[in-house]
Amino acid sequence: MKSEFYFPSKDGNTEIHTIEWKPEGEVKAVLQMCHGMVEYIERYDEFAQYLCGQGIYVVGNDHLGHGKSIQSKSEYGFFHEKYGNACVLSDIHTLRQRTMKKYPEVPYFMLGHSMGSVFLRQYIQTYGSGLSGALLIGVVAEQPRAALRFGQFLCRAIAMIRGWHYRSKLVDQVVTGSFNKKYKPARTRADWVTGDQDKLDAYVADPLCSFVFTVNAYYHLLEGMLKMQKKESVFMIPKTLPILFAAGTDDPVGGFGKGVRKIYEKYKAAGIRDVSLRLYAGDRHELLNERDRQQVTEDLYHWVEERVK
């Protein structure tokens, strides 16, 4: 059974749109999903329906400035002027708390794709206790701190003149402009997203996947990356928390697998006992929309199933 509901955001103004997929029979586990940048939770329906059919309750919300979690169209790609990163994290935690009240004794897993993996990596540093596992897919490779700081400086400078709702083509180009380079001559603006041409065309044509992030959202996304990359951050994650990293070898966001492997090695070196890495040859950014998505879906399900106690 699929249904939707809303809950108040930590920003104090927005109602957060949420979808839940509830199995007909016994609920064996819960999976809470955190979607990526410039998309929305409904795009995960195929994946969620499969898991739901396996007895897993799936739930996920549209982050601030995405999908139906807006007050007006001007809010697309905007988080919160002062506390954007913190508000998104708080909304994720609110949904977990609400869901745990429904299923207090059921193993609880969380999944983060792309930008969602940035939020989830931060989340497990503070709230990892009590989780049965974290799945990080379409993982964002770590960047030099100086580059992240410069990006924030650029966002602040533009905001001083244009305001925090401004959509800067310059900042957007700096952050995402290199992603399509491998695929030149590119057929679309987003060939890096998936090799499945039907899924790619649907993505490019979707207005909810086509807006430009505001300098506000870029600033706070970079803030989140700085926090998750702090040297001490990995040691804040519970050593007993199972973690899976999954990415495509043709995904520029993850450094074509090399950046993801570096993060995996860092987590292993920190003493996390159950950390896994799966790299899918030839896959691009959206594993759940790739040509081999059925195999990816089954792999993610089996990883969860093995850790359901």
N, C-alpha and C positions, 0 to 999 in steps of 0.2 A: 504494500500500500504506500503510495507516494502522496505527500501533502506538504503544504508550506505554512510558515508562520513567521511572525516578526517579534523582535525583542528590542528594548531600548539600547542604543549604543552608548559607550562611555563618553562620546563627544557631547552628550547632553541634548542633542537636537534630532538625531537621525534614528529611524527605526530600521533595524538590521533584518534584511530579508534572508530567510532560512528555508532549506528544503530537507525533509527527512524521508528515507526509504525504509519502511518497516516490514520485516518478514512476516509471513502468515503464521508460521509456527514458532517454535522456540528460538529465542535470540541467543546465539552462541557467543557473539562478540559485538562490540561497537567500533565503528571506524568514523572518526571525525575528519573531514577534509578541509584543507586550506588551499584555495585556488590561486592561480598566478596573476600576473599583471595584465591589465586591460582585457579581462575576460569575466566569467561569472560561473556560479556553481551549477547551473542547469546544464552546462556543457559536459558535466561528468555523469550524465544520466545513464549512458550505456554501461559504464563501469559500475555504477552504483546498483543498477538493476541486476547485474550478474552477481554481485556480492550479496545482495538482498535475497536472491534465489538460493544462496548457500547458507542462509541463516544468520547473516550479519546485518545488523541495524546500521545504516549509513546516514550521516547528517553533515551538513555543511552550510555555511553562510556566504552571502556576497559581502566582501569586505567594503569598508567605507569607500565611497566614490566609484563603486562598481555595481553592475547589474541593477537590481531594484533597491539597493541600499543608498539612495540619494534623496534629496529633497527637491532638486530641480536639475535640469540638464547641465547647468553651469557647474554642478558638483562632481561631474564625472572626472575621475583622475585627481580628486582632492581628498585629503585625509582630515587633518585638523591643523590649524595654523601653528599652534605651539606644541601640541602633544600627539602628532599624527601617528608615529610609530607606536607609542604607548597605547593609544586608543584602539588601534587594530588588534594589538596583543590582548588588551583587556576584553574586547569583544569575543575573541577566540576562547578566552578563559571563561567568560560568562556562559558561552554555549556549552563548554565542557561541564560546568557546574550544573547547568539545567539538565543536561543529558544524563549525568551521573545520578541525579535524583530519580530519573525514570528507570535506570538500570544499575542500581548500586552494587550489585554482586557480579556484574558481567565484565570480562576482560576488556580494557579500553585501549584502543589504538588510535594514532593520529597520522595523517598523511599530509604532506605539503609539496605542492608542485611549483617549481620556479620561484617567483616571489613568495609563494606560500612556504617554500623550503627555507627562505630567509627568516620568515616569521617563526616557523616551527623550530629552527635551530636556536633562536633566541628563547622561545617558549620552554623548551626542555631544559634550558639552563636554570630557569626559575621554578618551573612547575613540572619537571620530569618525574618526580616521585609519584608513584601510583599508576603510571602508565604501563601497559603491557608491551608496547613497542611503538617506534616512530619510523615511518616510511618517508624518505626524502627522494623525490623523483624530479627529473629535469633540473638537477641541482645547479645552483649558481656558483661558478668558480670564484674563489677569493681574489680580491684585487689589492694592489699596493695601497696602504693607508693614505699615502700622500695623494694618490689619484682620487680617492674617495673624499678627502678633505677639500681638494680643489673643486670637485664637483659640487660640494656643499657651498663653498665660497661663491661659485658661479651662480647657483640658485639664489643665494641671499642677495647678491649684487643686482640680479635681474628683478627680484621681488621688490627691492627698494625703489625701483623706477616703475615697474609694471604692476606690482601687487602679486600676492601669493597664488592667485587663481590664473595667472598668465601661463599660457602654453608655449614654451620656448622650443622652436625648431632646432636651435643650436644645442640645447641641453639634450633633447631627444636624440639628435644625431650623435652626440658624444657618447651617450649610454648605449644606444641600440644600432647605430649606423653601420657598424662593422659586421653585424650578424649575417647579412646576405652576401658578403663578399665571396664566400666559397662557391656560391651558386650562380655567379655571373656567366653568361647573361641570364639574369633571373626572369622568370615568367611573371612573378608577382612581387609585391613589396615584402612578402613574408615567406619566401621559399624555405627559409631556415626552420620554419615551424614544424612541418611534416612533409614526408615524401608521398603521402596519400593525396592525390590530386583532387579528389572529391572533397575530402576534409579540408584541404587547403583553400579551395574555392569558397567553401561555406564560411571559413574563418575570415577571409578577406572581404566577403560580402556582408558580414555581420556588423552592424553599426555599433554594437556593444563590445566589439573587438577592434574598433577602428579609431577611437579617440586618442588624443595625445595627452600624456600625463602633465599635470600642472607642475610648476617648479616646487610647489609645496610637497606634493607626493614624492617627487624625485629626491628632495632634500631629506625627507624622513625615511625613505627607502635606503638611502646612503647611510643615514644615521644607524639604521638597523644592521646594515652590513658591518659598520665599524664595531658595533657592540658584539655581534656574533663572532668577529675575528680577533677580539682581544685574546691575548695569550692565555689568560687565566680562565676564559669562558668555557673551554672544553672540560676543564676540571670541575666545573659546577654541575655537569651532567651526571646523574646517578650511574655508577659503574655497572649496575645490573640491568640497565635499560637496553633492550635489544634495539638496534638501529640498522636499517637497510638504506643504502645509497643505490639508486638506479638512474642510468642516463644513457643516451645514445652516443656512439663514437663520432657521429657527424653533427653533434649539437654544439654550436659556437658558444652558447651560454655557459656550458660546463667546460669550456676549453677543449672540446672534442675528446672528452673523457679524461684527459690528463689532469685537469683542475679538480675533477671529482675524485680521482684516485688520490690526489694529494690530501684532500680533506679526510678521506677514508683512512689513509695512513696516519694522519694526525690523531684521529679518534682512537685508532688501535693503540698508538703509542701512549695515549693518555690512560690506558688501562680499562677501557670499556670492553667488557667481556664478550659480548655478542654483537659484533659489527660486521655487516656483509656488504659486498659490492657486486653489482651486476651491470655490465656494460653491454648494450645491444648493438651489434655491428651494423653500421649503415643507418641507424635510426637518428632522427633529428631531435627537435626539442620536446615535442608533445608525445611522449611515449604512449599515452592512452588514446591518441588519435593517429598512430602510425599504422603502416600496413600489417605489422605483426602484433597489433594491439591485443588480439585474443591470447597470444602466447604471453605477453607482458601481464595482462590481467590475471591469467591463471598462475603465473609465477608469484605475483603479489599476494594473491589469495592463499597459495600454499605456504608462503612465508608466514602469513598471519596464522593460518591454521596450525602450523607446527608450534606456535607459541601461545596458543589458547590453552590455558590450564584449568 
